[in-house]
Amino acid sequence: MKKQIIGTLMAVSMVASLGAVNVAAEENSDITIGFSSKDNSDMFVAAIADAAEARAEELGVELLVYDAGGDVNKQISDCETLLASGVDALIVIPQSVEGSAPVVSMANDAGVPIVVDNGDIADTNYTAFVGCTDQESGELLGTWFIEKSGLKEGDKVAIIEGPMGQSGQVGRMAGFEEVGLLDYFDVVATQTANWKRDEAMALAEDWITTYGDELKAIICENDDMGMGALAAAQAAGRDDIIIGGVDGLEDAVQAVADGTYGCSILQDSEGQGSVGVDVALQIINGEDYEKDTRIPFHTIDADNVEAYLEGGLEAISGDDAAAEDDAAAEEDAAAEEDAAATEEAAADDATAEDDAAATEEAAEDDAAAEDDAAAEEDAAEETAEE
């Protein structure tokens, strides 16, 4: 078992990188996997669940899906029910980093492998993880607002967060902190809208009224909330407010293309759902599997949205790698220039030393010549006296 980071591949090609599932679909008909989703009213979470169901059907596996509806206590109860039913493996999208942690020990006590999907959980004694690193999305979103939004340092912004204590909320805020967003801007308000579009719209309406023209941006930890904020801004005639979020929802990406939404940080729901099922099945069948699979985020903005709409994830997934390569090339070039400058300076020093030595030698020759001349003059005088 090892850690793997999946970059440019969509769900089907991810299977190849993880190792093919070698059991024919008809041979999987007696396998049942439990799937505990945190809240399928969140469009992105629902997309993960849909991808998991589609992959399970493709593989001939029975997938029992339970939706906690945003209630951590219901999620724990759902997992108890699934484990009691005798599932062969359990996949969990945690409702809360801390609050959902008991499901890990529950599965371990029942002898059932558990795959944590999408977000982190406090108890890391799970069998495998498939998902993302939420802090990465916060760093990408924060960096975009600092470097590409056109906003100035000290501008007033507001942040709409996910449910407090969830992996996405904790990680994305940590990402904002890591890139200095909270210090760069004047953050006038921070509040949760629980990943909900309608709650975010109500929050944004209130902030637009309260802060007026001074409010320059609303930074959202997911696109559902971002689209709610966008609706509020448009209703108020505030097309100048810059809004962005995370998930790469279809309407958010289209809004980026339309020029009304700053950016969307894409995470691959299809990959997280389908690969979660693949890994669970590999564990059940005693095959090699990845202990930790991280699927990276990608920034979608005006620079690449058309490419994404035309070619999907594969059309933009090279952006980050290309940027890293360019940065590395610039560093190498700078290092070579420094080395050349150092070598040239050393050569100049050596030349200066040679010149100094030559000057000193010439001075010594002149002195010797003067001594010889003086000696000859003395000898001549002695001869004359004789």
DAURKA-V450744 format. One line per field, one symbol per residue. phi: phi as a letter, one per 30 degrees, with the letter a starting at -180 (. if undefined). A space follows every 50 residues. Layout:
# DAURKA-V450744
phi = ???
This chain:
# DAURKA-V450744
phi = .acbcccccdedddedddjddccdeddcdccbcdbccdadddeddddddd dddddddddicdcccccdiicddddddededddddiddabcbcddbeddd eeddddddddicdbcdcibdbddcdddabblbcddeddddddddddcbdi dcejddbbbccdedjdeddddddddeddciddcdccddabadbhicdddd ddddedddddchdddcabccdadeddddddddddddicddddbaabkide ddddddddicbdabcdbddddddddedededddediddbddbcccdcbdc bddbddddddbieddbddeddddddddddddddddddddddddddddddd dddddddddddddddddddddddddddddddddddd
